[in-house]
Amino acid sequence: MTPELKQRIILVCNKKIESKGSTVGLSFYAFFKNKNDDPQELMEAATWWIETHRLDHFEKAMKIRDMVLAEAT
């Protein structure tokens, strides 16, 4: 994933956790606007989520954030 997408995922997860608590779930669609203005980036996130990690449609925001942070190091 691009560094920009990783940063957006971390920011969105942090916002969701802050506003809804540590058990909040989300899907990879949460990282994008309703308008599909960057299909390549959407597919990049979908591939990471579905093919690489075989995650369920909804996952805990904390889990996703921690996975992305672990890959960044």
C-alpha positions as CSV (number, residue, x, y, z in Angstrom):
1,M,0.0,0.0,0.0
2,T,1.1,3.5,-0.6
3,P,2.2,5.6,2.4
4,E,-0.7,8.0,1.8
5,L,-3.2,5.2,2.0
6,K,-1.6,3.7,5.1
7,Q,-1.7,7.2,6.7
8,R,-5.4,7.7,5.8
9,I,-6.3,4.2,7.2
10,I,-4.5,5.1,10.5
11,L,-6.3,8.5,10.7
12,V,-9.7,7.1,10.0
13,C,-9.3,4.2,12.5
14,N,-8.1,6.7,15.1
15,K,-11.1,9.0,14.5
16,K,-13.6,6.0,14.6
17,I,-12.0,4.7,17.9
18,E,-12.1,8.2,19.4
19,S,-15.7,8.8,18.5
20,K,-17.2,5.4,19.0
21,G,-15.0,3.5,21.3
22,S,-12.4,0.7,21.1
23,T,-14.9,-1.9,19.8
24,V,-16.0,0.0,16.7
25,G,-15.9,-2.0,13.5
26,L,-15.4,-0.8,9.9
27,S,-14.9,-2.0,6.4
28,F,-12.3,-0.9,3.9
29,Y,-14.9,1.3,2.3
30,A,-14.5,3.6,5.4
31,F,-11.3,4.9,4.0
32,F,-12.9,6.4,0.8
33,K,-15.4,9.0,-0.1
34,N,-18.8,7.8,-1.4
35,K,-17.6,8.9,-4.9
36,N,-15.2,6.4,-6.4
37,D,-12.6,8.9,-7.7
38,D,-9.6,6.6,-7.4
39,P,-10.5,3.0,-8.3
40,Q,-6.9,1.9,-8.3
41,E,-6.4,3.0,-4.7
42,L,-9.7,1.3,-3.8
43,M,-8.6,-1.9,-5.3
44,E,-5.3,-1.6,-3.5
45,A,-7.1,-1.4,-0.2
46,A,-9.5,-4.2,-1.2
47,T,-6.6,-6.5,-2.2
48,W,-4.8,-5.8,1.1
49,W,-8.0,-6.5,3.1
50,I,-9.5,-9.4,1.2
51,E,-6.8,-11.3,-0.6
52,T,-3.7,-10.6,1.5
53,H,-5.2,-10.8,5.0
54,R,-8.5,-12.6,4.3
55,L,-10.4,-10.3,6.7
56,D,-14.1,-10.3,7.3
57,H,-16.2,-7.5,5.7
58,F,-16.3,-5.7,9.1
59,E,-13.3,-5.7,11.4
60,K,-12.4,-3.8,14.6
61,A,-10.8,-0.5,13.8
62,M,-8.1,-1.1,16.5
63,K,-7.1,-4.4,14.7
64,I,-6.8,-2.7,11.3
65,R,-4.9,0.3,12.7
66,D,-2.5,-2.1,14.5
67,M,-2.0,-4.2,11.4
68,V,-1.1,-1.2,9.3
69,L,1.2,0.2,11.9
70,A,3.0,-3.1,12.3
71,E,3.6,-3.3,8.5
72,A,4.9,0.3,8.5
73,T,7.9,-0.6,10.7
